[in-house]
Amino acid sequence: MTRLPFLFAGVGAAALAALLIGTHAPTQRARAQAAPAAPMCGAPAELARLDHRLPRVAERLAKRIPITIVAIGSSSTAGAGASSSATTYPARLEVLLRARTPGLGMVNVLNRGVGGEEIRDMLARFDRDVLAENADLVLWQLGTNSVLRDHEINGNGALLAGELAVLKGTGADVVLINPQYAPKVLAHPAVESMVELISATAKAANVGLFDRFAVMKHWRETRELPFETFLNPDLLHMNDWGYDCLAQLLATAVTEAALRTPVTARR
């Protein structure tokens, strides 16, 4: 199967807004027409694709059984910077996945993000917020707060590996999401080490990794989008465009990984 070089989703609605403005409001119409259209959401396929198939999600889809996804993490999962709870990435992901799987069972995405938490804090509530939900897929966003606080990160690898083993023991699929590429994060040199630690741990545990850091770096350095396009004025948390684009790319990645043909051993 030929892989598309880029995964693109919808564009902004500036043109539609201009049409909806009546002829008796020339000032509003001119302002809407002058507003720049939102950039397309996209990233190279090799950055936004999951390396591992999602067998639990695939099985649920095949049997038309409802799917429970738990999104656990800190403030960028909770939705700090979003204009409403409906524009957080978990909320947008639920809408997108339901639209992509009509008639194949309901997809429910539970937002279990708590602002300010580090890996240890999340582990303390895993039984209640993740395991008790019998998740079919766990999206675990982590790493940012330890970097921001300049905390020692080496010990996080063992903690992460231990909980991944527990999650896999439940039969759930797991995808890790690494820190955001944002000025306040980049100001701390440990971010590269954290990105590498999460990547290495995911690889060793044979779980998926959604490389948010690389995707956002592509937006800024390759596409040359201003940080303000996808971040809030605090230059840390994502804005509505950033959360929506993250959700679109994740929806594509999850769907592709679930529908991917299993690799069988050759005779």
DRENKOLBA-880292 format. One record per residue (C-alpha): residue number from 0; z, y, x. Coordinates in steps of 0.25 Angstrom, whole numbers. Each point is the difference from the previous one (the first is absolute). Example, Ala and Ser with C-alpha at 12.3 -4.5 7.8 and 13.67 -1.06 7.14 Angstrom:
% DRENKOLBA-880292
atom n 0 c3 31 c2 -18 c1 49
atom n 1 c3 -2 c2 14 c1 6
This chain:
% DRENKOLBA-880292
atom n 0 c3 0 c2 0 c1 0
atom n 1 c3 -4 c2 14 c1 6
atom n 2 c3 12 c2 9 c1 1
atom n 3 c3 -2 c2 14 c1 -4
atom n 4 c3 4 c2 10 c1 12
atom n 5 c3 8 c2 9 c1 -9
atom n 6 c3 8 c2 -2 c1 -13
atom n 7 c3 -2 c2 12 c1 -8
atom n 8 c3 6 c2 4 c1 -14
atom n 9 c3 -1 c2 11 c1 -10
atom n 10 c3 -1 c2 15 c1 3
atom n 11 c3 7 c2 12 c1 -6
atom n 12 c3 -2 c2 6 c1 -14
atom n 13 c3 -3 c2 14 c1 4
atom n 14 c3 -14 c2 0 c1 -7
atom n 15 c3 5 c2 -6 c1 -12
atom n 16 c3 11 c2 10 c1 -1
atom n 17 c3 -10 c2 11 c1 1
atom n 18 c3 -8 c2 -6 c1 -12
atom n 19 c3 13 c2 0 c1 -8
atom n 20 c3 3 c2 14 c1 2
atom n 21 c3 -6 c2 8 c1 -12
atom n 22 c3 -10 c2 12 c1 1
atom n 23 c3 11 c2 10 c1 -4
atom n 24 c3 8 c2 -3 c1 13
atom n 25 c3 -10 c2 5 c1 11
atom n 26 c3 11 c2 2 c1 10
atom n 27 c3 6 c2 -14 c1 -2
atom n 28 c3 -14 c2 -6 c1 1
atom n 29 c3 -4 c2 8 c1 13
atom n 30 c3 13 c2 -5 c1 6
atom n 31 c3 -2 c2 -14 c1 -4
atom n 32 c3 -14 c2 0 c1 6
atom n 33 c3 5 c2 7 c1 13
atom n 34 c3 10 c2 -11 c1 2
atom n 35 c3 -4 c2 -10 c1 10
atom n 36 c3 -2 c2 -14 c1 -5
atom n 37 c3 10 c2 -11 c1 5
atom n 38 c3 -5 c2 -8 c1 11
atom n 39 c3 -4 c2 -15 c1 -2
atom n 40 c3 10 c2 -10 c1 2
atom n 41 c3 -4 c2 -10 c1 11
atom n 42 c3 3 c2 -7 c1 13
atom n 43 c3 -8 c2 -10 c1 9
atom n 44 c3 1 c2 -14 c1 -5
atom n 45 c3 7 c2 -5 c1 12
atom n 46 c3 11 c2 10 c1 -1
atom n 47 c3 3 c2 -3 c1 -15
atom n 48 c3 -3 c2 -15 c1 -1
atom n 49 c3 12 c2 -10 c1 0
atom n 50 c3 -2 c2 -11 c1 10
atom n 51 c3 7 c2 -10 c1 -8
atom n 52 c3 -4 c2 -6 c1 -14
atom n 53 c3 10 c2 2 c1 -11
atom n 54 c3 1 c2 -15 c1 -6
atom n 55 c3 12 c2 3 c1 -10
atom n 56 c3 -8 c2 12 c1 -6
atom n 57 c3 -13 c2 -9 c1 0
atom n 58 c3 7 c2 -11 c1 -7
atom n 59 c3 6 c2 9 c1 -11
atom n 60 c3 -14 c2 7 c1 -2
atom n 61 c3 -6 c2 -14 c1 -1
atom n 62 c3 10 c2 -4 c1 -11
atom n 63 c3 0 c2 13 c1 -7
atom n 64 c3 14 c2 2 c1 2
atom n 65 c3 7 c2 13 c1 1
atom n 66 c3 2 c2 5 c1 14
atom n 67 c3 13 c2 7 c1 5
atom n 68 c3 -1 c2 9 c1 12
atom n 69 c3 12 c2 7 c1 6
atom n 70 c3 -2 c2 12 c1 9
atom n 71 c3 12 c2 2 c1 9
atom n 72 c3 2 c2 11 c1 10
atom n 73 c3 5 c2 14 c1 2
atom n 74 c3 -4 c2 14 c1 -5
atom n 75 c3 -15 c2 -2 c1 1
atom n 76 c3 1 c2 -12 c1 -9
atom n 77 c3 10 c2 7 c1 -10
atom n 78 c3 -10 c2 11 c1 0
atom n 79 c3 6 c2 12 c1 7
atom n 80 c3 -11 c2 11 c1 -1
atom n 81 c3 -7 c2 -6 c1 -12
atom n 82 c3 -2 c2 9 c1 -12
atom n 83 c3 6 c2 -10 c1 -10
atom n 84 c3 4 c2 -15 c1 0
atom n 85 c3 -14 c2 -3 c1 -5
atom n 86 c3 -6 c2 5 c1 13
atom n 87 c3 8 c2 -8 c1 9
atom n 88 c3 -8 c2 -11 c1 8
atom n 89 c3 7 c2 -12 c1 -8
atom n 90 c3 -3 c2 6 c1 -13
atom n 91 c3 -14 c2 3 c1 4
atom n 92 c3 -2 c2 -14 c1 6
atom n 93 c3 5 c2 -6 c1 -13
atom n 94 c3 -11 c2 8 c1 -8
atom n 95 c3 -11 c2 -4 c1 9
atom n 96 c3 3 c2 -15 c1 1
atom n 97 c3 1 c2 -1 c1 -15
atom n 98 c3 -14 c2 6 c1 -1
atom n 99 c3 -5 c2 -9 c1 11
atom n 100 c3 5 c2 -13 c1 -7
atom n 101 c3 -3 c2 2 c1 -15
atom n 102 c3 4 c2 -13 c1 -8
atom n 103 c3 6 c2 -6 c1 12
atom n 104 c3 15 c2 2 c1 -3
atom n 105 c3 8 c2 13 c1 1
atom n 106 c3 3 c2 6 c1 14
atom n 107 c3 14 c2 6 c1 1
atom n 108 c3 4 c2 9 c1 12
atom n 109 c3 14 c2 2 c1 1
atom n 110 c3 4 c2 13 c1 9
atom n 111 c3 12 c2 -4 c1 8
atom n 112 c3 0 c2 12 c1 10
atom n 113 c3 12 c2 8 c1 4
atom n 114 c3 -1 c2 12 c1 8
atom n 115 c3 6 c2 1 c1 14
atom n 116 c3 2 c2 -15 c1 2
atom n 117 c3 -2 c2 -8 c1 13
atom n 118 c3 -3 c2 -15 c1 1
atom n 119 c3 15 c2 -4 c1 0
atom n 120 c3 2 c2 8 c1 -13
atom n 121 c3 -12 c2 -7 c1 -7
atom n 122 c3 5 c2 -13 c1 4
atom n 123 c3 14 c2 3 c1 -6
atom n 124 c3 -7 c2 0 c1 -14
atom n 125 c3 -11 c2 -10 c1 2
atom n 126 c3 7 c2 -10 c1 -9
atom n 127 c3 2 c2 9 c1 -12
atom n 128 c3 -13 c2 8 c1 1
atom n 129 c3 -10 c2 -10 c1 6
atom n 130 c3 4 c2 -15 c1 -1
atom n 131 c3 6 c2 2 c1 -14
atom n 132 c3 -13 c2 5 c1 -5
atom n 133 c3 -7 c2 -13 c1 4
atom n 134 c3 -11 c2 8 c1 6
atom n 135 c3 -14 c2 -6 c1 2
atom n 136 c3 -4 c2 11 c1 10
atom n 137 c3 10 c2 8 c1 8
atom n 138 c3 -6 c2 13 c1 6
atom n 139 c3 11 c2 5 c1 11
atom n 140 c3 -2 c2 14 c1 5
atom n 141 c3 9 c2 2 c1 12
atom n 142 c3 3 c2 6 c1 14
atom n 143 c3 -1 c2 15 c1 -3
atom n 144 c3 14 c2 4 c1 -1
atom n 145 c3 5 c2 -7 c1 13
atom n 146 c3 -11 c2 8 c1 7
atom n 147 c3 4 c2 13 c1 -6
atom n 148 c3 14 c2 -2 c1 4
atom n 149 c3 -3 c2 -5 c1 14
atom n 150 c3 8 c2 -13 c1 -3
atom n 151 c3 -2 c2 -12 c1 9
atom n 152 c3 -11 c2 -8 c1 -6
atom n 153 c3 0 c2 -13 c1 9
atom n 154 c3 10 c2 -7 c1 -9
atom n 155 c3 -9 c2 2 c1 -12
atom n 156 c3 -9 c2 -11 c1 4
atom n 157 c3 10 c2 -11 c1 -2
atom n 158 c3 5 c2 6 c1 -13
atom n 159 c3 -14 c2 1 c1 -5
atom n 160 c3 -4 c2 -14 c1 4
atom n 161 c3 12 c2 -6 c1 -6
atom n 162 c3 -2 c2 6 c1 -14
atom n 163 c3 -15 c2 -3 c1 1
atom n 164 c3 4 c2 -15 c1 1
atom n 165 c3 9 c2 1 c1 -12
atom n 166 c3 -11 c2 7 c1 -8
atom n 167 c3 -11 c2 -11 c1 4
atom n 168 c3 10 c2 -10 c1 -4
atom n 169 c3 0 c2 5 c1 -14
atom n 170 c3 -15 c2 -2 c1 -1
atom n 171 c3 -3 c2 15 c1 -1
atom n 172 c3 -12 c2 6 c1 7
atom n 173 c3 5 c2 12 c1 10
atom n 174 c3 -7 c2 12 c1 5
atom n 175 c3 6 c2 10 c1 9
atom n 176 c3 -3 c2 15 c1 0
atom n 177 c3 3 c2 7 c1 13
atom n 178 c3 3 c2 15 c1 2
atom n 179 c3 -8 c2 12 c1 -5
atom n 180 c3 -9 c2 8 c1 10
atom n 181 c3 7 c2 13 c1 -2
atom n 182 c3 4 c2 12 c1 10
atom n 183 c3 15 c2 -2 c1 -2
atom n 184 c3 -1 c2 -15 c1 3
atom n 185 c3 -10 c2 2 c1 12
atom n 186 c3 10 c2 10 c1 6
atom n 187 c3 9 c2 -12 c1 3
atom n 188 c3 -6 c2 -9 c1 12
atom n 189 c3 6 c2 -13 c1 -6
atom n 190 c3 -10 c2 0 c1 -11
atom n 191 c3 -10 c2 -8 c1 8
atom n 192 c3 10 c2 -10 c1 4
atom n 193 c3 4 c2 -2 c1 -15
atom n 194 c3 -14 c2 -1 c1 -4
atom n 195 c3 -2 c2 -11 c1 11
atom n 196 c3 13 c2 -7 c1 -4
atom n 197 c3 -4 c2 -1 c1 -15
atom n 198 c3 -14 c2 -5 c1 4
atom n 199 c3 5 c2 -11 c1 9
atom n 200 c3 11 c2 -5 c1 -9
atom n 201 c3 -10 c2 -1 c1 -12
atom n 202 c3 -10 c2 -7 c1 9
atom n 203 c3 11 c2 -10 c1 5
atom n 204 c3 5 c2 -2 c1 -14
atom n 205 c3 -15 c2 -2 c1 -6
atom n 206 c3 2 c2 11 c1 -10
atom n 207 c3 -9 c2 11 c1 -4
atom n 208 c3 0 c2 14 c1 6
atom n 209 c3 -5 c2 13 c1 -7
atom n 210 c3 -2 c2 9 c1 12
atom n 211 c3 3 c2 13 c1 -7
atom n 212 c3 2 c2 7 c1 14
atom n 213 c3 -14 c2 -3 c1 4
atom n 214 c3 -6 c2 3 c1 -13
atom n 215 c3 7 c2 14 c1 -1
atom n 216 c3 -4 c2 2 c1 15
atom n 217 c3 -15 c2 -2 c1 -4
atom n 218 c3 1 c2 10 c1 -11
atom n 219 c3 6 c2 10 c1 10
atom n 220 c3 -8 c2 -3 c1 13
atom n 221 c3 -13 c2 -6 c1 -4
atom n 222 c3 -2 c2 7 c1 -14
atom n 223 c3 7 c2 12 c1 5
atom n 224 c3 7 c2 2 c1 -13
atom n 225 c3 11 c2 11 c1 1
atom n 226 c3 14 c2 -6 c1 -1
atom n 227 c3 2 c2 8 c1 -13
atom n 228 c3 -11 c2 -9 c1 -6
atom n 229 c3 9 c2 -12 c1 -1
atom n 230 c3 14 c2 5 c1 4
atom n 231 c3 10 c2 10 c1 -7
atom n 232 c3 3 c2 13 c1 6
atom n 233 c3 12 c2 -7 c1 7
atom n 234 c3 -10 c2 -7 c1 9
atom n 235 c3 7 c2 -13 c1 -2
atom n 236 c3 -2 c2 -6 c1 -14
atom n 237 c3 -13 c2 -3 c1 -7
atom n 238 c3 -5 c2 9 c1 -12
atom n 239 c3 -7 c2 -5 c1 -12
atom n 240 c3 -14 c2 -2 c1 7
atom n 241 c3 7 c2 -8 c1 11
atom n 242 c3 8 c2 -9 c1 -9
atom n 243 c3 -13 c2 -2 c1 -9
atom n 244 c3 -9 c2 -3 c1 12
atom n 245 c3 11 c2 -10 c1 6
atom n 246 c3 1 c2 -7 c1 -14
atom n 247 c3 -16 c2 -1 c1 -1
atom n 248 c3 -1 c2 -6 c1 14
atom n 249 c3 12 c2 -9 c1 -2
atom n 250 c3 -6 c2 -5 c1 -14
atom n 251 c3 -13 c2 -3 c1 7
atom n 252 c3 7 c2 -7 c1 12
atom n 253 c3 9 c2 -8 c1 -10
atom n 254 c3 -12 c2 -4 c1 -9
atom n 255 c3 -9 c2 -5 c1 12
atom n 256 c3 11 c2 -7 c1 6
atom n 257 c3 4 c2 -8 c1 -13
atom n 258 c3 -14 c2 -3 c1 -3
atom n 259 c3 -4 c2 -4 c1 14
atom n 260 c3 -5 c2 -15 c1 2
atom n 261 c3 11 c2 -8 c1 7
atom n 262 c3 -4 c2 -5 c1 14
atom n 263 c3 0 c2 -15 c1 0
atom n 264 c3 1 c2 -8 c1 13
atom n 265 c3 -13 c2 -6 c1 5
atom n 266 c3 -2 c2 -15 c1 2
